[in-house]
Amino acid sequence: MPKEFKIYTKTGDDGTTGLVGGSRVKKHNIRLEAYGTIDELNAYLGLIHSFKMEGEVKELITFIQEKLFTIGSKLASDEKGEGITGHLNVEDEDIVRLEKSIDLFGDKLPELKNFILPVGNQLVGYCHVARTICRRAERRIIELSEHNLIAPNIIQFINRLSDLLFILARKFTFDNNLKETPWVTK
């Protein structure tokens, strides 16, 4: 009979966690900050996915969530772990898919003439929260890249994703007949 899988291991009780490949690092390590922020972003995309929307948008979100798991795995890998996650990649065509989605959805929206406040409804709000988490993930990944080799496509994908999340927030605003609220300086 197989050994029961337990969710807790107690190995992190000393403030460290294991990377893919076996090395252990402190839980405040920038590597964990990077892939932990990707995990947080993925959870928000799960919330967004739970709303009623077009099938093609749901498929796009699922694709993004799968790519975020790939990115998280890559970021969680030490040198030995590369042998395990080496086959997982963010390809040029993945970035192109985000760009095409940005263009497709964005071309149907009114021209943006002002900064807009991140308001609307719950779905729009989740998109804006996901966008800001995505920007934080990008900052953490770039910081990690100063000391570790990070594939440029990972950074590019995350950069395009934050733009897509902004466009999705605008798309959902218009799909739900909501008004954008411009930022007005006084």
VEXPAVO-873552 format. One line per 8 residues: number of its first residue (from 1); their letters; for each residue x, y, z of N, C-alpha, C. Coordinates in Angstrom, 2 decimals, always signed. Layout:
<nodes>
NUM = A = X:Y:Z:X:Y:Z:X:Y:Z | ...
</nodes>
This chain:
<nodes>
1 = MPKEFKIY = +0.85:-1.18:+0.00:+0.00:+0.00:+0.00:+0.90:+1.25:+0.00 | +0.62:+2.21:-0.90:+1.47:+3.40:-0.97:+1.37:+4.25:+0.28 | +2.48:+4.92:+0.58:+2.52:+5.81:+1.73:+1.58:+7.00:+1.47 | +0.85:+7.37:+2.50:-0.08:+8.50:+2.38:+0.70:+9.79:+2.17 | +0.22:+10.61:+1.23:+0.83:+11.91:+0.96:+0.31:+12.91:+1.97 | +1.21:+13.55:+2.67:+0.81:+14.58:+3.64:+1.19:+15.94:+3.07 | +0.32:+16.89:+3.29:+0.55:+18.24:+2.78:+1.64:+18.95:+3.59 | +1.80:+18.54:+4.85:+2.84:+19.17:+5.65:+4.03:+18.22:+5.78
9 = TKTGDDGT = +5.22:+18.82:+5.73:+6.45:+18.02:+5.84:+7.26:+18.37:+7.08 | +7.01:+19.53:+7.63:+7.73:+20.07:+8.79:+9.15:+20.50:+8.46 | +9.58:+20.30:+7.20:+10.95:+20.68:+6.84:+11.13:+22.18:+6.76 | +10.04:+22.92:+6.65:+10.12:+24.37:+6.58:+10.02:+25.06:+7.92 | +9.94:+24.27:+8.97:+9.80:+24.87:+10.30:+11.02:+25.68:+10.72 | +12.14:+25.48:+10.04:+13.35:+26.25:+10.36:+13.48:+27.52:+9.54 | +12.42:+27.86:+8.79:+12.44:+29.09:+8.00:+13.06:+28.93:+6.63 | +13.25:+27.68:+6.19:+13.79:+27.44:+4.86:+12.79:+26.63:+4.05
17 = TGLVGGSR = +13.02:+26.61:+2.75:+12.20:+25.78:+1.87:+13.10:+25.16:+0.82 | +12.65:+24.05:+0.28:+13.43:+23.35:-0.73:+13.10:+23.82:-2.13 | +14.14:+23.96:-2.95:+13.95:+24.30:-4.35:+13.88:+23.01:-5.17 | +13.38:+23.13:-6.39:+13.42:+22.00:-7.31:+14.90:+21.75:-7.60 | +15.38:+20.62:-7.22:+16.80:+20.30:-7.34:+17.42:+19.96:-6.01 | +16.76:+20.37:-4.92:+17.17:+19.93:-3.59:+17.80:+20.94:-2.67 | +18.32:+22.04:-3.18:+18.93:+22.99:-2.25:+17.85:+23.68:-1.43 | +18.26:+24.20:-0.28:+17.33:+24.88:+0.62:+17.75:+26.34:+0.74
25 = VKKHNIRL = +16.74:+27.21:+0.78:+16.98:+28.65:+0.93:+16.00:+29.20:+1.96 | +16.34:+30.36:+2.50:+15.45:+31.04:+3.44:+14.14:+31.42:+2.74 | +13.07:+31.42:+3.48:+11.76:+31.70:+2.89:+11.60:+33.15:+2.44 | +12.52:+34.01:+2.83:+12.47:+35.40:+2.36:+13.38:+35.63:+1.16 | +13.98:+34.58:+0.64:+14.88:+34.65:-0.51:+14.14:+35.26:-1.71 | +14.85:+36.05:-2.50:+14.22:+36.71:-3.65:+13.65:+35.69:-4.63 | +14.24:+34.51:-4.71:+13.71:+33.47:-5.59:+12.29:+33.09:-5.14 | +12.09:+32.94:-3.84:+10.76:+32.62:-3.33:+9.80:+33.78:-3.49
33 = EAYGTIDE = +10.30:+34.99:-3.32:+9.47:+36.17:-3.55:+8.98:+36.19:-5.00 | +9.86:+35.82:-5.93:+9.50:+35.83:-7.35:+8.45:+34.77:-7.66 | +8.74:+33.51:-7.30:+7.75:+32.49:-7.67:+6.53:+32.51:-6.77 | +6.65:+33.02:-5.57:+5.47:+33.19:-4.71:+4.52:+34.24:-5.26 | +5.08:+35.28:-5.85:+4.24:+36.32:-6.45:+3.56:+35.79:-7.71 | +4.26:+34.94:-8.46:+3.64:+34.28:-9.61:+2.47:+33.42:-9.14 | +2.64:+32.71:-8.04:+1.58:+31.87:-7.49:+0.38:+32.73:-7.07 | +0.66:+33.85:-6.44:-0.41:+34.78:-6.04:-1.17:+35.29:-7.26
41 = LNAYLGLI = -0.44:+35.66:-8.30:-1.05:+36.11:-9.54:-1.93:+35.02:-10.14 | -1.44:+33.80:-10.12:-2.20:+32.68:-10.68:-3.51:+32.48:-9.93 | -3.47:+32.65:-8.61:-4.69:+32.52:-7.82:-5.72:+33.59:-8.20 | -5.26:+34.81:-8.43:-6.19:+35.86:-8.85:-6.76:+35.57:-10.23 | -5.94:+34.99:-11.11:-6.47:+34.61:-12.42:-7.54:+33.54:-12.27 | -7.40:+32.68:-11.27:-8.44:+31.70:-10.99:-9.75:+32.37:-10.60 | -9.67:+33.44:-9.81:-10.87:+34.21:-9.47:-11.49:+34.83:-10.71 | -10.67:+35.42:-11.56:-11.16:+36.03:-12.79:-11.84:+34.98:-13.66
49 = HSFKMEGE = -11.21:+33.82:-13.76:-11.74:+32.72:-14.57:-13.11:+32.26:-14.09 | -13.41:+32.44:-12.81:-14.67:+31.95:-12.25:-15.89:+32.77:-12.70 | -15.65:+33.94:-13.28:-16.75:+34.79:-13.74:-17.24:+34.32:-15.11 | -18.47:+34.69:-15.42:-19.04:+34.39:-16.73:-18.38:+35.30:-17.77 | -17.88:+34.67:-18.84:-17.24:+35.42:-19.92:-17.16:+34.54:-21.15 | -16.73:+35.12:-22.25:-16.61:+34.39:-23.51:-15.66:+33.21:-23.35 | -15.97:+32.13:-24.07:-15.14:+30.93:-24.03:-13.69:+31.18:-24.42 | -13.47:+32.05:-25.42:-12.09:+32.30:-25.85:-11.28:+33.01:-24.76
57 = VKELITFI = -11.94:+33.83:-23.97:-11.24:+34.52:-22.88:-10.92:+33.51:-21.77 | -11.87:+32.63:-21.46:-11.60:+31.58:-20.47:-10.44:+30.70:-20.91 | -10.41:+30.32:-22.18:-9.31:+29.51:-22.71:-7.98:+30.26:-22.59 | -8.00:+31.54:-22.87:-6.79:+32.36:-22.77:-6.30:+32.39:-21.32 | -7.21:+32.56:-20.38:-6.82:+32.59:-18.97:-6.24:+31.24:-18.54 | -6.84:+30.15:-18.99:-6.31:+28.82:-18.67:-4.90:+28.68:-19.24 | -4.69:+29.10:-20.48:-3.36:+29.08:-21.10:-2.36:+29.87:-20.25 | -2.78:+31.05:-19.81:-1.89:+31.89:-19.00:-1.58:+31.20:-17.68
65 = QEKLFTIG = -2.58:+30.61:-17.04:-2.34:+29.92:-15.77:-1.35:+28.77:-15.95 | -1.47:+28.04:-17.04:-0.51:+26.96:-17.30:+0.90:+27.51:-17.49 | +1.01:+28.62:-18.22:+2.33:+29.24:-18.42:+2.89:+29.77:-17.10 | +2.02:+30.28:-16.23:+2.49:+30.74:-14.93:+3.03:+29.58:-14.09 | +2.44:+28.40:-14.21:+3.00:+27.24:-13.53:+4.38:+26.91:-14.10 | +4.53:+27.02:-15.40:+5.84:+26.80:-16.02:+6.85:+27.81:-15.48 | +6.46:+29.07:-15.44:+7.35:+30.12:-14.95:+7.69:+29.88:-13.49 | +6.70:+29.56:-12.68:+6.96:+29.28:-11.27:+7.92:+28.12:-11.09
73 = SKLASDEK = +7.76:+27.08:-11.89:+8.67:+25.92:-11.82:+10.09:+26.32:-12.19 | +10.23:+27.13:-13.23:+11.56:+27.58:-13.64:+12.20:+28.43:-12.54 | +11.42:+29.33:-11.95:+11.95:+30.20:-10.91:+12.28:+29.43:-9.64 | +11.62:+28.32:-9.41:+11.83:+27.52:-8.20:+12.95:+26.50:-8.35 | +13.64:+26.51:-9.48:+14.66:+25.49:-9.77:+16.06:+26.01:-9.50 | +16.82:+25.22:-8.75:+18.24:+25.51:-8.61:+18.97:+24.88:-9.80 | +20.31:+24.87:-9.78:+21.06:+24.34:-10.92:+20.72:+22.88:-11.19 | +20.59:+22.07:-10.16:+20.21:+20.67:-10.35:+18.78:+20.55:-10.85
81 = GEGITGHL = +17.94:+21.43:-10.41:+16.53:+21.41:-10.81:+16.32:+21.70:-12.28 | +17.26:+22.37:-12.90:+17.16:+22.65:-14.33:+17.03:+21.35:-15.13 | +17.63:+20.29:-14.63:+17.49:+18.99:-15.29:+16.06:+18.48:-15.24 | +15.33:+18.91:-14.24:+13.94:+18.48:-14.07:+12.98:+19.41:-14.83 | +13.26:+20.70:-14.81:+12.35:+21.68:-15.43:+12.86:+22.21:-16.76 | +13.98:+21.70:-17.22:+14.59:+22.20:-18.46:+13.70:+22.13:-19.67 | +12.78:+21.18:-19.71:+11.88:+21.04:-20.86:+10.72:+22.03:-20.82 | +10.52:+22.70:-19.70:+9.44:+23.67:-19.56:+9.95:+25.04:-20.02
89 = NVEDEDIV = +9.25:+25.66:-20.94:+9.71:+26.93:-21.47:+8.56:+27.86:-21.79 | +8.87:+29.14:-21.83:+7.99:+30.14:-22.40:+8.57:+30.45:-23.76 | +7.79:+30.17:-24.79:+8.26:+30.30:-26.17:+7.87:+31.66:-26.74 | +8.54:+32.04:-27.84:+8.20:+33.29:-28.52:+6.72:+33.33:-28.89 | +6.18:+32.19:-29.33:+4.77:+32.17:-29.75:+3.81:+32.38:-28.57 | +4.26:+32.09:-27.36:+3.44:+32.36:-26.17:+3.30:+33.87:-25.97 | +4.38:+34.57:-26.17:+4.37:+36.04:-26.05:+3.52:+36.63:-27.18 | +3.68:+36.10:-28.38:+2.89:+36.57:-29.52:+1.40:+36.36:-29.26
97 = RLEKSIDL = +1.04:+35.25:-28.62:-0.38:+35.00:-28.31:-0.93:+36.10:-27.40 | -0.13:+36.52:-26.40:-0.58:+37.61:-25.54:-0.72:+38.91:-26.34 | +0.26:+39.19:-27.18:+0.23:+40.42:-27.98:-0.98:+40.44:-28.92 | -1.27:+39.31:-29.55:-2.44:+39.24:-30.44:-3.73:+39.45:-29.67 | -3.80:+38.92:-28.45:-4.99:+39.12:-27.62:-5.13:+40.57:-27.21 | -4.02:+41.20:-26.85:-4.05:+42.63:-26.51:-4.59:+43.42:-27.69 | -4.08:+43.14:-28.89:-4.53:+43.87:-30.08:-5.99:+43.57:-30.39 | -6.39:+42.31:-30.32:-7.76:+41.92:-30.64:-8.76:+42.61:-29.72
105 = FGDKLPEL = -8.52:+42.53:-28.41:-9.44:+43.13:-27.46:-9.32:+44.65:-27.45 | -8.09:+45.14:-27.51:-7.85:+46.58:-27.43:-8.40:+47.35:-28.61 | -8.37:+46.73:-29.81:-8.88:+47.41:-31.00:-10.38:+47.67:-30.94 | -11.08:+46.96:-30.08:-12.54:+47.11:-29.96:-12.92:+48.12:-28.87 | -11.92:+48.68:-28.21:-12.18:+49.60:-27.10:-12.02:+51.05:-27.55 | -12.71:+51.98:-26.89:-12.52:+53.39:-27.22:-11.08:+53.82:-26.91 | -10.65:+54.83:-27.64:-9.30:+55.35:-27.43:-9.15:+55.83:-25.99 | -8.02:+55.52:-25.40:-7.74:+55.93:-24.03:-7.09:+57.32:-24.06
113 = KNFILPVG = -7.74:+58.30:-23.43:-7.26:+59.68:-23.47:-6.76:+60.16:-22.12 | -7.06:+59.40:-21.07:-6.65:+59.76:-19.71:-6.23:+58.49:-18.99 | -5.52:+58.68:-17.90:-5.37:+57.57:-16.96:-6.76:+57.30:-16.41 | -7.02:+56.05:-16.08:-8.33:+55.71:-15.51:-8.14:+55.11:-14.13 | -9.14:+55.34:-13.29:-9.12:+54.76:-11.96:-9.47:+53.27:-12.06 | -8.87:+52.44:-11.21:-9.16:+51.01:-11.26:-10.48:+50.68:-10.56 | -11.59:+51.04:-11.22:-12.92:+50.83:-10.67:-13.80:+50.19:-11.74 | -14.94:+49.71:-11.32:-15.92:+49.11:-12.24:-16.83:+48.20:-11.48
121 = NQLVGYCH = -16.54:+46.93:-11.56:-17.26:+45.93:-10.77:-16.23:+44.95:-10.21 | -16.68:+43.88:-9.62:-15.76:+42.94:-8.98:-14.79:+42.33:-9.99 | -15.28:+41.94:-11.15:-14.42:+41.34:-12.17:-13.35:+42.33:-12.64 | -13.76:+43.54:-12.89:-12.81:+44.57:-13.31:-11.78:+44.81:-12.21 | -12.25:+44.86:-10.97:-11.34:+45.05:-9.84:-10.32:+43.93:-9.72 | -10.76:+42.69:-9.90:-9.83:+41.56:-9.85:-8.78:+41.66:-10.96 | -9.19:+42.13:-12.13:-8.21:+42.30:-13.22:-7.16:+43.34:-12.84 | -7.60:+44.42:-12.22:-6.64:+45.46:-11.81:-5.73:+44.95:-10.69
129 = VARTICRR = -6.27:+44.20:-9.75:-5.43:+43.63:-8.70:-4.41:+42.66:-9.33 | -4.88:+41.82:-10.23:-3.97:+40.88:-10.90:-2.89:+41.64:-11.67 | -3.27:+42.74:-12.31:-2.29:+43.56:-13.04:-1.20:+44.09:-12.11 | -1.59:+44.56:-10.94:-0.58:+45.11:-10.02:+0.29:+44.00:-9.44 | -0.28:+42.83:-9.20:+0.51:+41.69:-8.73:+1.49:+41.26:-9.83 | +1.02:+41.30:-11.07:+1.88:+40.96:-12.20:+3.07:+41.91:-12.28 | +2.83:+43.18:-12.07:+3.93:+44.17:-12.08:+4.92:+43.88:-10.94 | +4.40:+43.50:-9.79:+5.28:+43.15:-8.67:+6.10:+41.91:-9.01
137 = AERRIIEL = +5.46:+40.93:-9.62:+6.17:+39.71:-10.04:+7.29:+40.07:-11.00 | +7.01:+40.97:-11.92:+8.03:+41.40:-12.87:+9.22:+42.02:-12.14 | +8.94:+42.87:-11.16:+10.04:+43.50:-10.41:+10.86:+42.45:-9.66 | +10.19:+41.47:-9.06:+10.91:+40.41:-8.32:+11.74:+39.55:-9.26 | +11.20:+39.23:-10.43:+11.93:+38.41:-11.40:+13.16:+39.17:-11.91 | +13.00:+40.44:-12.18:+14.14:+41.24:-12.64:+15.20:+41.32:-11.55 | +14.78:+41.49:-10.32:+15.75:+41.49:-9.22:+16.48:+40.14:-9.14 | +15.74:+39.05:-9.27:+16.34:+37.72:-9.27:+17.31:+37.56:-10.43
145 = SEHNLIAP = +16.99:+38.15:-11.58:+17.84:+38.01:-12.77:+19.18:+38.72:-12.63 | +19.30:+39.61:-11.65:+20.58:+40.28:-11.42:+21.63:+39.32:-10.87 | +21.19:+38.19:-10.31:+22.11:+37.23:-9.70:+21.97:+35.82:-10.26 | +20.92:+35.59:-11.05:+20.64:+34.27:-11.59:+20.22:+34.40:-13.04 | +20.52:+33.39:-13.82:+20.14:+33.40:-15.23:+18.64:+33.12:-15.34 | +17.91:+34.08:-15.88:+16.47:+33.96:-16.10:+16.25:+34.13:-17.60 | +15.51:+33.21:-18.20:+15.23:+33.31:-19.63:+14.52:+34.63:-19.94 | +15.00:+35.37:-20.92:+14.37:+36.66:-21.27:+12.88:+36.52:-21.60
153 = NIIQFINR = +12.47:+35.40:-22.16:+11.06:+35.23:-22.50:+10.16:+35.23:-21.28 | +10.69:+34.83:-20.14:+9.89:+34.88:-18.91:+9.57:+36.32:-18.56 | +10.58:+37.17:-18.61:+10.37:+38.59:-18.29:+9.43:+39.22:-19.32 | +9.62:+38.91:-20.60:+8.77:+39.47:-21.64:+7.31:+39.02:-21.48 | +7.12:+37.74:-21.16:+5.76:+37.21:-20.99:+5.06:+37.94:-19.85 | +5.74:+38.11:-18.73:+5.13:+38.78:-17.58:+4.85:+40.25:-17.90 | +5.74:+40.88:-18.64:+5.52:+42.28:-19.03:+4.28:+42.40:-19.91 | +4.14:+41.54:-20.90:+2.96:+41.57:-21.78:+1.69:+41.20:-21.01
161 = LSDLLFIL = +1.83:+40.28:-20.06:+0.66:+39.85:-19.29:+0.06:+41.02:-18.51 | +0.89:+41.87:-17.93:+0.33:+43.01:-17.19:-0.43:+43.93:-18.14 | +0.08:+44.10:-19.37:-0.65:+44.90:-20.36:-1.97:+44.24:-20.72 | -1.96:+42.92:-20.89:-3.19:+42.20:-21.22:-4.21:+42.33:-20.10 | -3.76:+42.25:-18.86:-4.69:+42.37:-17.74:-5.34:+43.76:-17.70 | -4.59:+44.78:-18.07:-5.17:+46.12:-18.16:-6.24:+46.16:-19.25 | -5.92:+45.57:-20.40:-6.88:+45.54:-21.50:-8.12:+44.73:-21.12 | -7.92:+43.60:-20.41:-9.07:+42.81:-19.97:-9.95:+43.59:-19.01
169 = ARKFTFDN = -9.34:+44.37:-18.13:-10.13:+45.21:-17.22:-10.99:+46.17:-18.02 | -10.39:+46.79:-19.03:-11.16:+47.71:-19.88:-12.23:+46.97:-20.67 | -11.89:+45.80:-21.20:-12.85:+44.99:-21.97:-14.06:+44.63:-21.10 | -13.79:+44.15:-19.89:-14.89:+43.77:-19.01:-15.71:+44.99:-18.58 | -15.08:+46.14:-18.49:-15.81:+47.38:-18.19:-16.84:+47.63:-19.30 | -16.38:+47.55:-20.54:-17.27:+47.84:-21.66:-18.27:+46.71:-21.91 | -17.84:+45.46:-21.72:-18.77:+44.32:-21.88:-19.94:+44.41:-20.90 | -19.69:+45.01:-19.75:-20.72:+45.11:-18.71:-21.38:+46.49:-18.68
177 = NLKETPWV = -21.19:+47.26:-19.75:-21.81:+48.59:-19.88:-21.51:+49.50:-18.70 | -20.29:+49.43:-18.22:-19.83:+50.29:-17.14:-19.07:+51.47:-17.75 | -18.93:+52.51:-16.99:-18.19:+53.69:-17.45:-16.80:+53.67:-16.83 | -15.81:+54.03:-17.65:-14.48:+54.22:-17.10:-14.45:+55.55:-16.36 | -13.72:+55.59:-15.28:-13.61:+56.81:-14.49:-12.23:+57.40:-14.71 | -12.15:+58.52:-15.44:-10.84:+59.12:-15.70:-10.26:+59.74:-14.43 | -8.96:+59.72:-14.37:-8.25:+60.39:-13.29:-8.23:+61.87:-13.63 | -8.80:+62.66:-12.75:-8.89:+64.10:-12.98:-8.03:+64.79:-11.94
185 = TK = -7.07:+65.56:-12.40:-6.23:+66.32:-11.45:-6.92:+67.64:-11.17 | -6.76:+68.08:-9.97:-7.40:+69.34:-9.57:-6.38:+70.34:-9.15
</nodes>
